[in-house]
Amino acid sequence: MAKLDVQKARDLLQGFDFGKLFVAELGWSQPTNRQSTSFDCIGDKFQRKQIAQLSGVVVLSKLSMAATC
């Protein structure tokens, strides 16, 4: 396993580029589903999208935001 480039990981984290952080730097797999999915939280509608996965654990990105969640 390659050594983590801490500076590059920090730059991706600070740039909110979580897809590259998880897949390119941390070695996670591409998501199994690239479609965005709608969900409801306390009456507000949101969109979420998978950005990476590893051993059944999925990293999600929330595409829309509201103050209640």
Biopython code that builds the backbone (N, CA, C, O; Angstrom):
import numpy as np
from Bio.PDB.StructureBuilder import StructureBuilder

atoms = [
    (1, "MET", "N", (0.848, -1.180, 0.000)),
    (1, "MET", "CA", (0.000, 0.000, 0.000)),
    (1, "MET", "C", (0.892, 1.241, 0.000)),
    (1, "MET", "O", (1.873, 1.317, 0.739)),
    (2, "ALA", "N", (0.538, 2.195, -0.829)),
    (2, "ALA", "CA", (1.314, 3.435, -0.936)),
    (2, "ALA", "C", (1.114, 4.308, 0.303)),
    (2, "ALA", "O", (0.078, 4.255, 0.964)),
    (3, "LYS", "N", (2.122, 5.098, 0.589)),
    (3, "LYS", "CA", (2.056, 6.004, 1.732)),
    (3, "LYS", "C", (1.152, 7.192, 1.397)),
    (3, "LYS", "O", (1.158, 7.687, 0.270)),
    (4, "LEU", "N", (0.389, 7.634, 2.368)),
    (4, "LEU", "CA", (-0.532, 8.756, 2.195)),
    (4, "LEU", "C", (0.241, 10.060, 2.031)),
    (4, "LEU", "O", (1.117, 10.381, 2.833)),
    (5, "ASP", "N", (-0.094, 10.802, 0.983)),
    (5, "ASP", "CA", (0.460, 12.141, 0.773)),
    (5, "ASP", "C", (-0.403, 13.104, 1.596)),
    (5, "ASP", "O", (-1.453, 13.551, 1.136)),
    (6, "VAL", "N", (0.041, 13.415, 2.797)),
    (6, "VAL", "CA", (-0.748, 14.203, 3.748)),
    (6, "VAL", "C", (-1.085, 15.576, 3.183)),
    (6, "VAL", "O", (-2.211, 16.046, 3.349)),
    (7, "GLN", "N", (-0.137, 16.228, 2.520)),
    (7, "GLN", "CA", (-0.402, 17.563, 1.977)),
    (7, "GLN", "C", (-1.478, 17.517, 0.894)),
    (7, "GLN", "O", (-2.367, 18.369, 0.866)),
    (8, "LYS", "N", (-1.402, 16.524, 0.000)),
    (8, "LYS", "CA", (-2.413, 16.397, -1.052)),
    (8, "LYS", "C", (-3.778, 16.081, -0.446)),
    (8, "LYS", "O", (-4.789, 16.642, -0.868)),
    (9, "ALA", "N", (-3.812, 15.184, 0.542)),
    (9, "ALA", "CA", (-5.069, 14.850, 1.214)),
    (9, "ALA", "C", (-5.652, 16.082, 1.900)),
    (9, "ALA", "O", (-6.860, 16.311, 1.843)),
    (10, "ARG", "N", (-4.804, 16.870, 2.543)),
    (10, "ARG", "CA", (-5.258, 18.101, 3.201)),
    (10, "ARG", "C", (-5.823, 19.084, 2.175)),
    (10, "ARG", "O", (-6.862, 19.700, 2.412)),
    (11, "ASP", "N", (-5.140, 19.232, 1.036)),
    (11, "ASP", "CA", (-5.616, 20.138, -0.013)),
    (11, "ASP", "C", (-6.974, 19.701, -0.551)),
    (11, "ASP", "O", (-7.858, 20.535, -0.749)),
    (12, "LEU", "N", (-7.149, 18.402, -0.789)),
    (12, "LEU", "CA", (-8.434, 17.891, -1.269)),
    (12, "LEU", "C", (-9.527, 18.093, -0.226)),
    (12, "LEU", "O", (-10.655, 18.449, -0.568)),
    (13, "LEU", "N", (-9.202, 17.869, 1.031)),
    (13, "LEU", "CA", (-10.163, 18.066, 2.113)),
    (13, "LEU", "C", (-10.573, 19.528, 2.211)),
    (13, "LEU", "O", (-11.761, 19.835, 2.319)),
    (14, "GLN", "N", (-9.604, 20.425, 2.173)),
    (14, "GLN", "CA", (-9.907, 21.855, 2.258)),
    (14, "GLN", "C", (-10.653, 22.351, 1.021)),
    (14, "GLN", "O", (-11.400, 23.326, 1.097)),
    (15, "GLY", "N", (-10.455, 21.682, -0.119)),
    (15, "GLY", "CA", (-11.160, 22.046, -1.343)),
    (15, "GLY", "C", (-12.495, 21.328, -1.494)),
    (15, "GLY", "O", (-13.157, 21.462, -2.523)),
    (16, "PHE", "N", (-12.893, 20.569, -0.480)),
    (16, "PHE", "CA", (-14.155, 19.813, -0.478)),
    (16, "PHE", "C", (-14.235, 18.836, -1.654)),
    (16, "PHE", "O", (-15.329, 18.564, -2.147)),
    (17, "ASP", "N", (-13.105, 18.309, -2.107)),
    (17, "ASP", "CA", (-13.073, 17.339, -3.198)),
    (17, "ASP", "C", (-13.005, 15.932, -2.598)),
    (17, "ASP", "O", (-11.984, 15.248, -2.684)),
    (18, "PHE", "N", (-14.116, 15.524, -1.993)),
    (18, "PHE", "CA", (-14.156, 14.268, -1.258)),
    (18, "PHE", "C", (-14.065, 13.045, -2.169)),
    (18, "PHE", "O", (-13.534, 12.013, -1.761)),
    (19, "GLY", "N", (-14.573, 13.147, -3.392)),
    (19, "GLY", "CA", (-14.471, 12.032, -4.330)),
    (19, "GLY", "C", (-13.023, 11.668, -4.598)),
    (19, "GLY", "O", (-12.649, 10.500, -4.490)),
    (20, "LYS", "N", (-12.201, 12.651, -4.945)),
    (20, "LYS", "CA", (-10.771, 12.399, -5.182)),
    (20, "LYS", "C", (-10.065, 11.981, -3.899)),
    (20, "LYS", "O", (-9.186, 11.120, -3.927)),
    (21, "LEU", "N", (-10.440, 12.576, -2.788)),
    (21, "LEU", "CA", (-9.812, 12.225, -1.513)),
    (21, "LEU", "C", (-9.991, 10.741, -1.213)),
    (21, "LEU", "O", (-9.020, 10.041, -0.927)),
    (22, "PHE", "N", (-11.232, 10.261, -1.278)),
    (22, "PHE", "CA", (-11.495, 8.869, -0.931)),
    (22, "PHE", "C", (-10.970, 7.896, -1.977)),
    (22, "PHE", "O", (-10.354, 6.890, -1.626)),
    (23, "VAL", "N", (-11.206, 8.180, -3.262)),
    (23, "VAL", "CA", (-10.849, 7.223, -4.309)),
    (23, "VAL", "C", (-9.364, 7.286, -4.659)),
    (23, "VAL", "O", (-8.689, 6.256, -4.652)),
    (24, "ALA", "N", (-8.847, 8.469, -4.962)),
    (24, "ALA", "CA", (-7.461, 8.586, -5.432)),
    (24, "ALA", "C", (-6.444, 8.513, -4.296)),
    (24, "ALA", "O", (-5.406, 7.865, -4.436)),
    (25, "GLU", "N", (-6.728, 9.161, -3.190)),
    (25, "GLU", "CA", (-5.734, 9.235, -2.115)),
    (25, "GLU", "C", (-5.871, 8.134, -1.072)),
    (25, "GLU", "O", (-4.865, 7.609, -0.595)),
    (26, "LEU", "N", (-7.092, 7.779, -0.712)),
    (26, "LEU", "CA", (-7.285, 6.777, 0.339)),
    (26, "LEU", "C", (-7.493, 5.364, -0.208)),
    (26, "LEU", "O", (-7.520, 4.399, 0.556)),
    (27, "GLY", "N", (-7.641, 5.241, -1.539)),
    (27, "GLY", "CA", (-7.736, 3.926, -2.156)),
    (27, "GLY", "C", (-9.097, 3.263, -2.088)),
    (27, "GLY", "O", (-9.199, 2.051, -2.282)),
    (28, "TRP", "N", (-10.150, 4.030, -1.816)),
    (28, "TRP", "CA", (-11.494, 3.471, -1.807)),
    (28, "TRP", "C", (-11.921, 3.197, -3.246)),
    (28, "TRP", "O", (-11.297, 3.691, -4.186)),
    (29, "SER", "N", (-12.983, 2.411, -3.419)),
    (29, "SER", "CA", (-13.499, 2.068, -4.742)),
    (29, "SER", "C", (-14.467, 3.130, -5.240)),
    (29, "SER", "O", (-15.040, 3.896, -4.466)),
    (30, "GLN", "N", (-14.633, 3.149, -6.568)),
    (30, "GLN", "CA", (-15.643, 4.012, -7.168)),
    (30, "GLN", "C", (-17.014, 3.579, -6.647)),
    (30, "GLN", "O", (-17.192, 2.415, -6.287)),
    (31, "PRO", "N", (-17.979, 4.489, -6.600)),
    (31, "PRO", "CA", (-19.310, 4.118, -6.102)),
    (31, "PRO", "C", (-19.982, 3.096, -7.014)),
    (31, "PRO", "O", (-19.755, 3.084, -8.224)),
    (32, "THR", "N", (-20.806, 2.246, -6.425)),
    (32, "THR", "CA", (-21.548, 1.260, -7.205)),
    (32, "THR", "C", (-22.746, 1.890, -7.892)),
    (32, "THR", "O", (-23.243, 1.354, -8.882)),
    (33, "ASN", "N", (-23.215, 3.017, -7.382)),
    (33, "ASN", "CA", (-24.365, 3.720, -7.947)),
    (33, "ASN", "C", (-24.011, 5.197, -8.058)),
    (33, "ASN", "O", (-23.750, 5.852, -7.049)),
    (34, "ARG", "N", (-24.001, 5.719, -9.268)),
    (34, "ARG", "CA", (-23.645, 7.128, -9.475)),
    (34, "ARG", "C", (-24.866, 8.042, -9.600)),
    (34, "ARG", "O", (-24.721, 9.251, -9.780)),
    (35, "GLN", "N", (-26.055, 7.472, -9.507)),
    (35, "GLN", "CA", (-27.282, 8.260, -9.601)),
    (35, "GLN", "C", (-27.533, 8.995, -8.289)),
    (35, "GLN", "O", (-27.286, 8.454, -7.211)),
    (36, "SER", "N", (-28.025, 10.228, -8.382)),
    (36, "SER", "CA", (-28.431, 10.922, -7.162)),
    (36, "SER", "C", (-29.783, 10.374, -6.721)),
    (36, "SER", "O", (-30.586, 9.936, -7.546)),
    (37, "THR", "N", (-30.025, 10.403, -5.418)),
    (37, "THR", "CA", (-31.240, 9.864, -4.824)),
    (37, "THR", "C", (-31.887, 10.937, -3.964)),
    (37, "THR", "O", (-31.198, 11.661, -3.245)),
    (38, "SER", "N", (-33.206, 11.040, -4.037)),
    (38, "SER", "CA", (-33.941, 12.004, -3.218)),
    (38, "SER", "C", (-34.266, 11.396, -1.864)),
    (38, "SER", "O", (-34.496, 10.192, -1.756)),
    (39, "PHE", "N", (-34.285, 12.234, -0.829)),
    (39, "PHE", "CA", (-34.771, 11.803, 0.479)),
    (39, "PHE", "C", (-35.365, 12.995, 1.201)),
    (39, "PHE", "O", (-35.119, 14.147, 0.842)),
    (40, "ASP", "N", (-36.152, 12.700, 2.226)),
    (40, "ASP", "CA", (-36.880, 13.718, 2.973)),
    (40, "ASP", "C", (-36.368, 13.738, 4.411)),
    (40, "ASP", "O", (-36.171, 12.686, 5.020)),
    (41, "CYS", "N", (-36.154, 14.936, 4.950)),
    (41, "CYS", "CA", (-35.709, 15.083, 6.334)),
    (41, "CYS", "C", (-36.509, 16.205, 6.979)),
    (41, "CYS", "O", (-36.319, 17.378, 6.657)),
    (42, "ILE", "N", (-37.387, 15.845, 7.874)),
    (42, "ILE", "CA", (-38.235, 16.804, 8.589)),
    (42, "ILE", "C", (-38.945, 17.730, 7.600)),
    (42, "ILE", "O", (-38.992, 18.945, 7.794)),
    (43, "GLY", "N", (-39.494, 17.141, 6.544)),
    (43, "GLY", "CA", (-40.269, 17.899, 5.578)),
    (43, "GLY", "C", (-39.465, 18.598, 4.494)),
    (43, "GLY", "O", (-40.060, 19.166, 3.577)),
    (44, "ASP", "N", (-38.149, 18.583, 4.558)),
    (44, "ASP", "CA", (-37.311, 19.198, 3.524)),
    (44, "ASP", "C", (-36.778, 18.114, 2.589)),
    (44, "ASP", "O", (-36.398, 17.033, 3.039)),
    (45, "LYS", "N", (-36.750, 18.404, 1.293)),
    (45, "LYS", "CA", (-36.250, 17.466, 0.290)),
    (45, "LYS", "C", (-34.768, 17.699, 0.040)),
    (45, "LYS", "O", (-34.307, 18.839, -0.022)),
    (46, "PHE", "N", (-34.032, 16.610, -0.101)),
    (46, "PHE", "CA", (-32.595, 16.660, -0.355)),
    (46, "PHE", "C", (-32.233, 15.684, -1.458)),
    (46, "PHE", "O", (-33.007, 14.785, -1.787)),
    (47, "GLN", "N", (-31.063, 15.865, -2.019)),
    (47, "GLN", "CA", (-30.476, 14.930, -2.975)),
    (47, "GLN", "C", (-29.166, 14.432, -2.375)),
    (47, "GLN", "O", (-28.425, 15.206, -1.769)),
    (48, "ARG", "N", (-28.880, 13.157, -2.540)),
    (48, "ARG", "CA", (-27.600, 12.608, -2.096)),
    (48, "ARG", "C", (-27.023, 11.764, -3.228)),
    (48, "ARG", "O", (-27.748, 11.257, -4.083)),
    (49, "LYS", "N", (-25.709, 11.629, -3.211)),
    (49, "LYS", "CA", (-25.019, 10.894, -4.263)),
    (49, "LYS", "C", (-23.842, 10.142, -3.646)),
    (49, "LYS", "O", (-23.126, 10.685, -2.806)),
    (50, "GLN", "N", (-23.647, 8.897, -4.063)),
    (50, "GLN", "CA", (-22.498, 8.122, -3.601)),
    (50, "GLN", "C", (-21.234, 8.674, -4.251)),
    (50, "GLN", "O", (-21.224, 8.957, -5.449)),
    (51, "ILE", "N", (-20.164, 8.829, -3.463)),
    (51, "ILE", "CA", (-18.905, 9.290, -4.044)),
    (51, "ILE", "C", (-17.788, 8.258, -3.905)),
    (51, "ILE", "O", (-16.775, 8.356, -4.597)),
    (52, "ALA", "N", (-17.954, 7.274, -3.027)),
    (52, "ALA", "CA", (-16.964, 6.206, -2.867)),
    (52, "ALA", "C", (-17.581, 5.089, -2.033)),
    (52, "ALA", "O", (-18.604, 5.279, -1.375)),
    (53, "GLN", "N", (-16.933, 3.905, -2.071)),
    (53, "GLN", "CA", (-17.390, 2.795, -1.232)),
    (53, "GLN", "C", (-16.227, 1.863, -0.967)),
    (53, "GLN", "O", (-15.298, 1.754, -1.767)),
    (54, "LEU", "N", (-16.298, 1.191, 0.176)),
    (54, "LEU", "CA", (-15.262, 0.232, 0.558)),
    (54, "LEU", "C", (-15.871, -0.794, 1.500)),
    (54, "LEU", "O", (-16.363, -0.444, 2.573)),
    (55, "SER", "N", (-15.837, -2.042, 1.105)),
    (55, "SER", "CA", (-16.322, -3.156, 1.933)),
    (55, "SER", "C", (-17.725, -2.923, 2.479)),
    (55, "SER", "O", (-17.995, -3.199, 3.648)),
    (56, "GLY", "N", (-18.608, -2.419, 1.640)),
    (56, "GLY", "CA", (-19.987, -2.198, 2.034)),
    (56, "GLY", "C", (-20.267, -0.863, 2.695)),
    (56, "GLY", "O", (-21.428, -0.526, 2.928)),
    (57, "VAL", "N", (-19.232, -0.096, 3.002)),
    (57, "VAL", "CA", (-19.413, 1.241, 3.582)),
    (57, "VAL", "C", (-19.437, 2.244, 2.434)),
    (57, "VAL", "O", (-18.549, 2.247, 1.582)),
    (58, "VAL", "N", (-20.463, 3.097, 2.420)),
    (58, "VAL", "CA", (-20.648, 4.055, 1.333)),
    (58, "VAL", "C", (-20.444, 5.466, 1.859)),
    (58, "VAL", "O", (-20.914, 5.808, 2.943)),
    (59, "VAL", "N", (-19.737, 6.286, 1.082)),
    (59, "VAL", "CA", (-19.574, 7.706, 1.396)),
    (59, "VAL", "C", (-20.576, 8.457, 0.538)),
    (59, "VAL", "O", (-20.594, 8.312, -0.684)),
    (60, "LEU", "N", (-21.420, 9.268, 1.192)),
    (60, "LEU", "CA", (-22.453, 10.031, 0.496)),
    (60, "LEU", "C", (-22.129, 11.509, 0.516)),
    (60, "LEU", "O", (-21.506, 12.014, 1.451)),
    (61, "SER", "N", (-22.559, 12.193, -0.525)),
    (61, "SER", "CA", (-22.467, 13.645, -0.585)),
    (61, "SER", "C", (-23.882, 14.188, -0.653)),
    (61, "SER", "O", (-24.673, 13.770, -1.499)),
    (62, "LYS", "N", (-24.199, 15.111, 0.227)),
    (62, "LYS", "CA", (-25.515, 15.749, 0.225)),
    (62, "LYS", "C", (-25.453, 16.898, -0.773)),
    (62, "LYS", "O", (-24.638, 17.808, -0.620)),
    (63, "LEU", "N", (-26.307, 16.865, -1.795)),
    (63, "LEU", "CA", (-26.247, 17.842, -2.875)),
    (63, "LEU", "C", (-27.043, 19.103, -2.587)),
    (63, "LEU", "O", (-26.693, 20.172, -3.087)),
    (64, "SER", "N", (-28.116, 19.006, -1.787)),
    (64, "SER", "CA", (-28.884, 20.191, -1.413)),
    (64, "SER", "C", (-28.899, 20.307, 0.095)),
    (64, "SER", "O", (-28.841, 19.303, 0.806)),
    (65, "MET", "N", (-28.975, 21.533, 0.582)),
    (65, "MET", "CA", (-28.871, 21.757, 2.020)),
    (65, "MET", "C", (-30.057, 22.564, 2.534)),
    (65, "MET", "O", (-30.672, 23.337, 1.800)),
    (66, "ALA", "N", (-30.364, 22.362, 3.820)),
    (66, "ALA", "CA", (-31.384, 23.157, 4.498)),
    (66, "ALA", "C", (-30.966, 23.322, 5.952)),
    (66, "ALA", "O", (-30.176, 22.531, 6.468)),
    (67, "ALA", "N", (-31.486, 24.332, 6.604)),
    (67, "ALA", "CA", (-31.081, 24.649, 7.974)),
    (67, "ALA", "C", (-31.602, 23.640, 8.998)),
    (67, "ALA", "O", (-31.068, 23.577, 10.105)),
    (68, "THR", "N", (-32.628, 22.847, 8.665)),
    (68, "THR", "CA", (-33.243, 21.961, 9.647)),
    (68, "THR", "C", (-32.512, 20.644, 9.831)),
    (68, "THR", "O", (-32.821, 19.923, 10.779)),
    (69, "CYS", "N", (-31.564, 20.289, 8.982)),
    (69, "CYS", "CA", (-30.871, 18.993, 9.111)),
    (69, "CYS", "C", (-29.394, 19.186, 9.272)),
    (69, "CYS", "O", (-28.654, 18.210, 9.394)),
]
sb = StructureBuilder()
sb.init_structure("model")
sb.init_model(0)
sb.init_chain("A")
sb.init_seg("    ")
for serial, (resi, resn, name, xyz) in enumerate(atoms, 1):
    if name == "N":
        sb.init_residue(resn, " ", resi, " ")
    sb.init_atom(name, np.array(xyz, "f"), 0.0, 1.0, " ", f" {name:<3s}", serial, name[0])
structure = sb.get_structure()
